[in-house]
Amino acid sequence: MDAAFYNPFEQMNLRPDACFLCGGVPDERTREHVFPLWLLQRQDLLDAKLTLLNGTTIPYRQLTVPCCRECNNEHLSELENVIKGASAKSASAVRDLPEVQVFQWMAKIFIGLLWAELRLKADRAEIDGGPIVPREVVEDFAVLHGHLQSVRRPFVFENPTPWSLFVTEVHSFDSQLDFDYQDSVFGLCFGIRFSGVGIIACLQDNSTQKELFGELWEPLYSVPLHWQQWEEMWVKVMYRHSLLRRVPKYLSVLPPSDDGPVHVISLRTGGFAPETMWGEWNQQEYAEMLLAVLQRKMPWLTIDDLFIPPDKVMSWAFKANGSVNTVDAAGNPVA
């Protein structure tokens, strides 16, 4: 018997009142907060505002998506409780969770944010304005949306898994600096930092960053990072992913019986090894991306502060000899 492939997005209902996870349009609907309420309450973000793709802002508490009662109260609630409990303990507790649960949580926020922006107008002043994210763009994320269905039904993600995840401890700061969220929408990269936990992920890279740069990250797991160090590592991941030359591909194979798991197989495109999947790293390009990210909190920075031609870029995370730069919450060196 030929294998049957799993592609739930083909039947996905994109109506604005449909559940963002399963696509159902139930009689009784609930709404799922894209950023969970427990996180907004813990970080005092209920009235804080998030800037959307069109430059407008919306309070975090108003950023919700339609979600059926089963997906909301059963599948997603269970996942949120796992992440809430582990993150309240430590970054290492989050890192010790099954990676698939951290991936699911990240993918839920990523897809939820995309769905929320799909429903909002690109220009709120124009009644007939189009959505921030066109519907055809959402279809580009069908694979990730399919992988997110692992919250609802059994899945087996074969090695290498679709994702690379890096979870570090970060220093806690005042309310303004203790939370950060960043993404690269079309690169499927994601970073979130809150209450002493920093998570950086490539949601669809066939584990290549984890495989090739795990040794770079390993010493960072043993020390708390300053927010500047965390943002530096986020930019390293995001810029590296921008150099991806081969689009990751996956097969999702249905089980022969209804109660069996969907098997997800990551394909090394054309048989290429992980180290052949990226273009050449350019230090000036990396420095310019790092500058753009850091200027959100350090607007006085210029490219001359970060980059010395032809290839020297300032680092907060590592010393000149390559060892980790251990600092306290104020950024001062720790012996």
N, C-alpha and C positions, 0 to 999 in steps of 0.2 A: 504494500500500500504506500502511495506517495505521501510525503510529509505535508501536513497542512500548516500554513503560516498564520500567525496571529497578528492582526492589524486592526485593532478596535477603532482607530480613528476613521476608518472608512465609513463606519456607521455612526460617527459622532454627531450629535445634534448641537449645532452652534447657535440655537436660539438664545436670546439674552436671558431667558428664565430657566434654561436647562442647567443641570448640575455640571459644574466645570470638570468634575472627575469622571463620572460615568456617563454623562450625557442624557440622563433620564429627566423627564419633566413631571414630577410627582404632584399630586393634589396639595400636599403639605410640603412647603419648601422652607428650608432654613438657609442661613447665610454663614459662610465660612470666612473668618478674618484671614486675609492673606498673611499678615504678620500676627501670630496668635495672641489672644488677649493676655495670656499669662506673661508673655514676653513684653507686651506694651505696658502692663501694670508694673512688672519688675523693673523696667527701665524708665518708668515715668514718661511714656511716649504717647499716651492716649490723645493728648492735644497737640503733640508735635506734628510737623508736616513733612511730607515726602514730596520731592520734586519729580514730576512725571516726564515722559519723553518729550512732551510738547512744551515744557518749561513751566507749566502751571503746577500748583501745589495742592495737596489734599491731606487732611489729617489722617494719621495712620489708622485711627479707630473707624474711619469711614471707608477704608479700603477693604471691601468685602466682595465675595463672589457667590452666586447661587450654588447651593449644595444640597442634595437630597438628604433626608433625615438619616438614612442608613450610612451613607458615606461620611456624614458629619459626625454623628453621635457614636458610631461604632469604629469604622476604619481609621478615620483621621484623629478622633479623640484618643484612641489607644496609642497612636504614634506620637501625638503631642505630649501625652503623659510620660512616655519613655524619654523624650528629649528634655522635657521640663525637669524631670527628676535627676537625670544625669548631669545636666548643665548646672543645677543648683549645688552639686557636689564639687565638681572640678572639671577642668579640661581633659584630664586623663580618663575620667569616668566616661566622658563623651567619646574619647578615642578608643576606649575599650568596648563600646557598643558594637554589635554587628554593623559593618560598614553599610550594608543595604539600608538600615534604618536611618542613618545620617543622610545617605543619598536620597531616600524617599522624602525626608523633611525638606531638604534643599530643593528638590525638584517640585515639591508641592508649593513652596513659596514662589519659585521661578514661574511655574505655569499659572499659579493663581494671579500673580502680578500681571502676566501677559493677558490673561482673561479679563481682568479688571480694566486694563487699559484699552482692550478691544471694545469695551462697552462705552467708553467715554469719548466725547467728541475731540477731534484734533484741535479745534478752535471753538471754545465754548461760546464765543460771541457770534458764531455762525450757526444758525439753526440747522442748516443743511450740511454742516461740515462732516467730513468723514471720520471714522474712528482713528484713534492714535495708531493702533496696529491693525492694518488691513487683514481681512479674513484669510486671504491667500498666504499671508505671512505666517499665520498660526499653523497652517498646514506644514510649514517647514519644521515645526517642532513636534510632528506626529510621532516620531520615534521616541522622544523623551516622554511624551504623554502616554505612549504605550507602555514604557518601562514603569511609569508611575502607577499603572494598574496593579503593580505588585503589592500595593497597599490593600487591594480588594480581593485578590485571589493568589494562590500559590505560584511562585516563580522560582526558577533556578537560574542564576546568572553564572554562566560558565566562566572560567578564567581564560583570558584576562577579562575582568569586569569592565563595563562601559565607562566607569568613572575613575578619577584620581581625587583623593580626599586628603587634606592636611589639616590636622586639628592641633592647635597650640594653646598654651596658657598665655594670657595677656594681662598686663597690669590693669587694675581698676582705676578709673579716673572719676572726675565729676560728671554730672549728667550729660553735659555737652559732648564729652569725649568718650564716654563709656559705651556708646553704641555706634555702630557704623554698618552700613549696608552698601555694597557696590556690586554691579554686574556688568558683564559684557554680553548684551542680549544675543547678538548674532554669533558670538563665540561660545555661548553656553558655559561661560565662566561665572563664578559666583563667589562673593566673599561676605561674611557677616561676622561681626564682633560684638559680644555682649557679656556683661557680668563675668569677666575673667576668662571667657572662652572665645577663641578665634577659629573660624572654619573657612577654609579656602578650597574651592572645588572646581574641577573641570567635569561637567556632567556627561560629556560624551567625547572621550579621547582615547578609548581603548586602554586605559591604565598606563599610557605611555609616559606621562610626566611622573607618575608614582614609581614606575620601573627605573627610569633613567636618573631621577633626581632625589630618590629616597635618601641616599647618603648625605646629600646637602641639607635635607630637612631634619635628619635624625638628631643632631646636637641641639636643634631649636626646641625639641620637645622637653628638654630637661631644665629650661630656664623660662621665666615669664618675659614676654616681649613688651617693649614699649609700642605705643600705637604707630609711631613712625616706622619701627622695624616691621610690624605686621603689614603696613601698607606697602613697604618696599617688597615684601615677599608676595603680596597680592599682585603687584605690577609685574614682578618676574614671571609669575604664572600666566597672567593675562597676556603679556607681550609674547611669551613663548608660544602660547596657543594661537596667537595671531599669525604665527609663521607656519602653521600647519598646512602642508601641501597636499595631503591626501585625506579626503573626507572619510571619517570612520563609518563603517557599515556593520549592520547587525542582522542576524536572522532570529526571529522569534517563532519557535516551533510549538504548535499545539500538541497536547498530550493525546494519546489514543483513547483515553477515557476522560469523562467530564471532570472527575475529581483529581486528576493529575496536574502537576505543575507545568506552566509554560517554561520552555527552555530558551534562554537568550544566549546566542553565540556571537561573540565579537570576531569580526573578520579582519585579519591583517591584510589590508588592501593589496592585492597582487603579490602577497607573500613577503612584503617588505618588513624589515626589522624596525623596531621603534625608533632607533637613532637616525633612520633615513626619512622620517616622516615630516621633518621641518626644514624650512629654508634657513639661510645663514643669519645668525644673530648680529644685529648692528647696534653697537653701544650708544651711538648718538640717538637713534630712534628710541631705544629703551629709555635713555635719559629724558627725552622729551615726553614720553608717556608718564614716567615717574613724576616729572614736574607738574604735569596737568592734574595728577591725582593729589599731590601734596599741596598744591596751591589752594585747594579748597579750605584748608586749615592754616596754611602758611602763605598768604597772598604776596608776601614780599619776596619770595624766592624767584630767582631767575635761572636761566639755563647755565649761566656762568658759575652759579653756586654749586651746580651738580656735575657739570661735564667739563673735563679738560681734554681737548683734542690730543691725539686722535682716538683714544679709547679708554680714558679713565672716568669712571662714574662713582660719585660719592656713595658710600654704603653706611647705613646705620646698623644693619644686622651683623655684619662681619668686619673683623679687623683686617689690616693690610696683609697679615700672614694667613688669612683664611679662617681663623678661629672665630667663634661666636663672640660678639660684643655684648657682654652682660651688663645691663644697666638697671637702675631703679625706676620707680614710676615717674620721677622728674627728669629722667634721661641721663642721670649722672652715672659714670662708670662704677661698677662694683668689683672690688678686688677679688 
